[in-house]
């Protein structure tokens, strides 16, 4: 594997949740009838990034819709495309089984804006579905949005100016119509697992 994802993801996400959740017997346990596991977590927030056509895309543009937010990069050799495939498959399964559910917008945000210019990230996102939105921005914009989603990323210094890899946390966030965090989707498993998790929280 070219990346060390799971330990990074666990550390960053637990850090974001620590201030808002009680892990022993509190409301973050994911059992039937209880609150969403990320409810109240300080994850997410406003942003203004750039879409495939070079136009600004704001977080508020998706108000009233559920959102799946995933951070990765188009040169990722293994994990990112696998997770995105599982998200896309999960969405198809969920929509087939729940045709009357509220809209869900899948969003792919790059953590490699140097190479992932608007056209590149847009084309990459479209490989996983015509409604998948690919976003990029300046280095400062990406750093800001990654901080809001508790995402770690770092470029590997391997002496390859155009063929470098990125280490980054691995998480697919389900966000509600109000923009608040709901749950992590099991994109590392398969599409069926993603669909099952969506069915718990999307109505």
URBEL-V647610 format. One record per residue. N is the residue number from 1. RES is the residue in one small letter. PHI is phi in radians with two decimals (NA if undefined). PSI is psi in degrees with one decimal (* if undefined). NEAR is the number of other C-alpha atoms within 12 Angstrom. Layout:
BEGIN
[[N RES PHI PSI NEAR] [N RES PHI PSI NEAR]]
END
This chain:
BEGIN
[[1 x NA 139.4 11] [2 x -1.55 -6.6 16] [3 x -2.31 153.5 25] [4 x -1.97 92.3 21] [5 x -1.71 -49.9 29] [6 x -1.09 -44.8 21] [7 x -1.15 -37.6 17] [8 x -1.12 -46.0 22] [9 x -1.08 -44.1 28] [10 x -1.08 -44.3 22] [11 x -1.12 -46.2 20] [12 x -1.20 -40.3 27] [13 x -1.26 -41.6 37] [14 x -1.11 -34.8 29] [15 x -1.11 -39.9 21] [16 x -1.20 -31.7 27] [17 x -1.50 -19.0 27] [18 x -1.00 -36.7 21] [19 x -1.37 -13.1 16] [20 x -2.13 -12.1 20] [21 x -2.16 150.3 24] [22 x -1.86 121.6 18] [23 x -1.57 -12.9 16] [24 x -1.36 -67.8 9] [25 x -2.24 13.2 11] [26 x -1.48 -164.3 17] [27 x -1.38 9.6 22] [28 x -1.67 1.1 27] [29 x -1.33 132.8 19] [30 x -1.61 83.1 21] [31 x -2.21 161.4 15] [32 x -1.02 135.9 13] [33 x 1.50 -7.4 12] [34 x -1.69 174.8 17] [35 x -1.22 157.7 20] [36 x -0.97 142.6 30] [37 x -1.08 -27.0 34] [38 x -1.79 10.0 37] [39 x -1.03 129.0 33] [40 x 1.50 -6.2 25] [41 x -1.24 143.8 32] [42 x -1.42 66.4 26] [43 x -2.19 132.0 36] [44 x 1.73 177.8 34] [45 x 2.64 174.8 25] [46 x -1.10 146.4 23] [47 x -2.67 162.2 29] [48 x -2.35 105.3 25] [49 x -2.02 -165.6 37] [50 x -2.16 130.0 33] [51 x -1.53 -176.0 33] [52 x -1.09 -26.1 28] [53 x -1.63 6.4 19] [54 x 1.48 2.0 20] [55 x -1.57 153.4 18] [56 x -1.19 139.1 21] [57 x -2.19 125.1 24] [58 x -1.88 152.8 23] [59 x -1.02 -36.3 32] [60 x -1.17 -16.6 21] [61 x -1.11 -20.8 21] [62 x -1.84 13.9 27] [63 x -1.00 138.0 21] [64 x 1.55 -2.1 18] [65 x -2.12 148.7 25] [66 x -1.23 151.1 33] [67 x -2.38 139.3 41] [68 x -1.89 120.8 46] [69 x -1.98 122.7 46] [70 x -2.26 135.0 46] [71 x -1.87 130.7 48] [72 x -2.89 -157.5 45] [73 x -2.68 152.8 42] [74 x -1.25 -21.2 39] [75 x -1.55 2.3 26] [76 x -1.03 124.7 30] [77 x -1.43 -14.0 19] [78 x -2.56 -65.3 22] [79 x -1.18 -47.1 31] [80 x -1.01 -50.6 36] [81 x -1.13 -33.2 27] [82 x -1.15 -46.9 24] [83 x -1.09 -42.7 35] [84 x -1.14 -37.0 45] [85 x -1.09 -42.0 31] [86 x -1.17 -38.4 31] [87 x -1.10 -46.7 46] [88 x -1.09 -43.9 39] [89 x -1.14 -41.4 27] [90 x -1.06 -40.7 35] [91 x -1.11 -43.1 41] [92 x -1.08 -43.6 26] [93 x -1.13 -44.3 23] [94 x -1.11 -45.3 31] [95 x -1.13 -33.9 25] [96 x -1.18 -39.3 14] [97 x -1.47 -21.0 17] [98 x -2.33 67.1 21] [99 x -1.11 -19.2 16] [100 x -1.72 5.1 13] [101 x -1.20 158.0 19] [102 x -1.11 155.8 21] [103 x -1.07 145.6 25] [104 x -2.15 127.6 39] [105 x -1.89 115.1 34] [106 x -1.46 130.0 38] [107 x -2.20 124.8 42] [108 x -1.87 119.3 46] [109 x -1.96 123.7 50] [110 x -1.32 148.0 45] [111 x -1.92 15.8 44] [112 x -2.30 65.1 39] [113 x -1.16 -19.1 32] [114 x -1.08 -43.4 25] [115 x -1.71 -31.4 26] [116 x -1.55 73.8 33] [117 x -1.26 168.2 30] [118 x -0.87 -49.2 32] [119 x -1.12 -37.3 24] [120 x -1.19 -49.3 29] [121 x -1.20 -32.0 38] [122 x -1.16 -43.9 32] [123 x -1.14 -40.2 24] [124 x -1.09 -48.0 35] [125 x -1.06 -38.4 37] [126 x -1.16 -18.7 26] [127 x -1.11 -20.8 21] [128 x -1.85 5.9 29] [129 x 2.53 144.3 25] [130 x -1.17 -19.2 17] [131 x -1.73 3.7 23] [132 x -1.35 127.4 31] [133 x -1.75 122.2 42] [134 x -1.73 131.2 46] [135 x -2.24 144.8 47] [136 x -2.41 -170.0 47] [137 x 3.07 -168.1 35] [138 x -1.31 166.3 26] [139 x -1.02 -39.7 22] [140 x -1.17 -39.6 18] [141 x -1.15 -42.8 25] [142 x -1.16 -40.7 33] [143 x -1.07 -38.8 26] [144 x -1.17 -48.0 25] [145 x -1.21 -34.9 33] [146 x -1.11 -39.0 38] [147 x -1.10 -40.7 26] [148 x -1.15 -28.9 25] [149 x -1.76 13.8 43] [150 x 0.96 41.1 37] [151 x -1.78 127.9 38] [152 x -1.65 139.3 34] [153 x -2.67 151.9 33] [154 x -2.79 133.5 24] [155 x -1.36 136.1 24] [156 x -1.40 132.4 19] [157 x -1.65 94.3 13] [158 x -2.08 14.7 11] [159 x 1.24 23.4 10] [160 x -2.15 93.8 10] [161 x -0.96 -35.2 12] [162 x -1.99 0.3 16] [163 x -2.27 36.1 18] [164 x -1.46 162.6 23] [165 x -1.90 162.2 29] [166 x -2.14 131.4 35] [167 x -1.55 137.3 32] [168 x -2.79 157.9 35] [169 x -1.23 159.7 34] [170 x -2.15 105.9 43] [171 x -2.75 141.6 41] [172 x -2.03 112.1 39] [173 x -1.63 131.3 43] [174 x -1.67 121.2 43] [175 x -1.98 145.4 42] [176 x -1.46 174.4 35] [177 x -1.01 -24.9 25] [178 x -1.56 1.3 21] [179 x 1.56 -0.6 33] [180 x -1.50 152.3 33] [181 x -1.23 139.5 35] [182 x -1.99 -55.7 36] [183 x -2.83 164.3 37] [184 x -1.61 133.8 38] [185 x -1.60 140.5 41] [186 x -1.39 61.4 29] [187 x -1.15 -19.2 37] [188 x -1.36 -9.2 28] [189 x -1.61 -86.3 23] [190 x -2.86 176.1 23] [191 x -1.11 -36.7 26] [192 x -1.10 -40.9 26] [193 x -1.13 -38.7 25] [194 x -1.12 -45.8 36] [195 x -1.08 -40.2 31] [196 x -1.10 -41.8 26] [197 x -1.20 -39.9 34] [198 x -1.04 -39.8 41] [199 x -1.13 -21.8 27] [200 x -1.26 -31.3 26] [201 x -2.11 -20.5 34] [202 x -1.67 132.1 31] [203 x -2.26 * 20]]
END
